Amino acid sequence: MGILEIKNLNKNFGGLHAAKNINLKIQQGELSSIIGPNGAGKTTLFNLITGGLLPDSGLIFFEGKNITGMQTFQVAKIGIGMAFQKSNIFPRMTAYENVETALIARTQRNMNFISSINKFADITTETLGILDNVGLSDKVNSISSTLSHGDQKLLDIAIAIALKPKLLLIDEPTAGMSPEERRRTIGLLKKLWKEMNMTLLFIEHDMDMVFSISEIIRVLYHGELIAEGKPEDIANNQQVIEAYLGEEA
């Protein structure tokens, strides 16, 4: 069994099939992506996994445990993190305070009056380390709302990894970025995946990024999983080509 396994997952919005009998398995340590035309159901799938939506039917397993119907905070506690398409940051707090808050939330169950000083010292060190790791060491004291769009996306990723997820889901990490910001983000994701030994699954419309770093690519179309495989297999898959050509037409 993979780290994440989905069986016969369905979600309808009226007559719209946002998820239609989806079956997939994500292996431990995999770096993979989900692509598909607009309205294919990609973000819906992420929301079903992370508890933002309840499925109409089907099952979701994480590390062999049935997590179907769990709330978002419960899903986060067991090791699934998510960085959203729209950055989920505290705009009036500094970059440092955003990451520090996530670390405190992760460790608060172990805190007490006697040990809190040392634990906060550890949090300071870890916060600075995470910000340095995502390339924001020069923005530690910057108010989050003043950061560029690209830096806000990086901060969102920093908050997500502060929770030490075993599986990290990222929705369109390079959306709205400049070419230089996209290159930097692609390099960052590769580095985090290797150094943190985590499983990474992302949604993306930038095909250059998808094909440059994905080990496995999965394709959704009208809520259905129509293909999955290595980048070279997906690039030559006639059904995938027709799905994208249909959108262009």
C-alpha positions, 0 to 999 in steps of 0.5 A: 500500500502506498502512503496515499491510496484513493479508492472509487472516489466520487464528488458531484456538484449538482450535475457536475462530476468533479471527481468520478470514480478516481482510483490512485496510489501515491508511493512513499517518497514520490515526486508527482504532479496532477495536470488537466484542463481547467475544470478537470477537478484537480483542486477538488481532489486536493480538497477531498484529500485534505478534508476541505470537502466530503466525498459523496462516496469512496475511500481515502487511506493515508499510511494504511489508515482510513481518513475519509471524512476527517476534518482539515486540522485532523488531516494536518496532524497525521502528516498531510500538509497543503500549500494553497493556490492562494497563499494562506498567510497572516498578512499583518505578521512578519515572515518570521512570525508566520513560520514561528506560529506554525512551529508553535502549533506543531509543538504546543502539546509538549510545552510546559512552564519549565521547558518552554524557554528552551523549546522557544529557543529551538523554535527560533533556530528552526524558524530561521532555518526554514526561512533560509531554506526557502530563500527568505532569509533576507525577508525575516522581518518583512510584513507578509503583505508587503512581500512579492507574489512569488515570495508570498508563495514561498512563505506559504510553502515554508509554513506548510513544511514547518508542520513537518508533513510526510505528504505535501500537496501544493496547488499551482506553486508557480501561478502568477510568478515571473520566469525567474521566480518560477525557476527559483521555485522549481529548484526549491521544490526539488531541494525540499523533496530530496532533503526532507525525504517527503512525498510531494504531489503538486497541481500545475499548469506550467508544463515545462515545470511538470515535465522537468521535475515529475517522476509520475504525472497523473491527468484528470479530465472532467473529474476522471483520471484518464492517464498516469505514468512517466513524463515521456509516456504522458507526452505521447498519450493520445487521450491526453493530447486530445483532452488538451487540444479539445480545450484549446479548440 
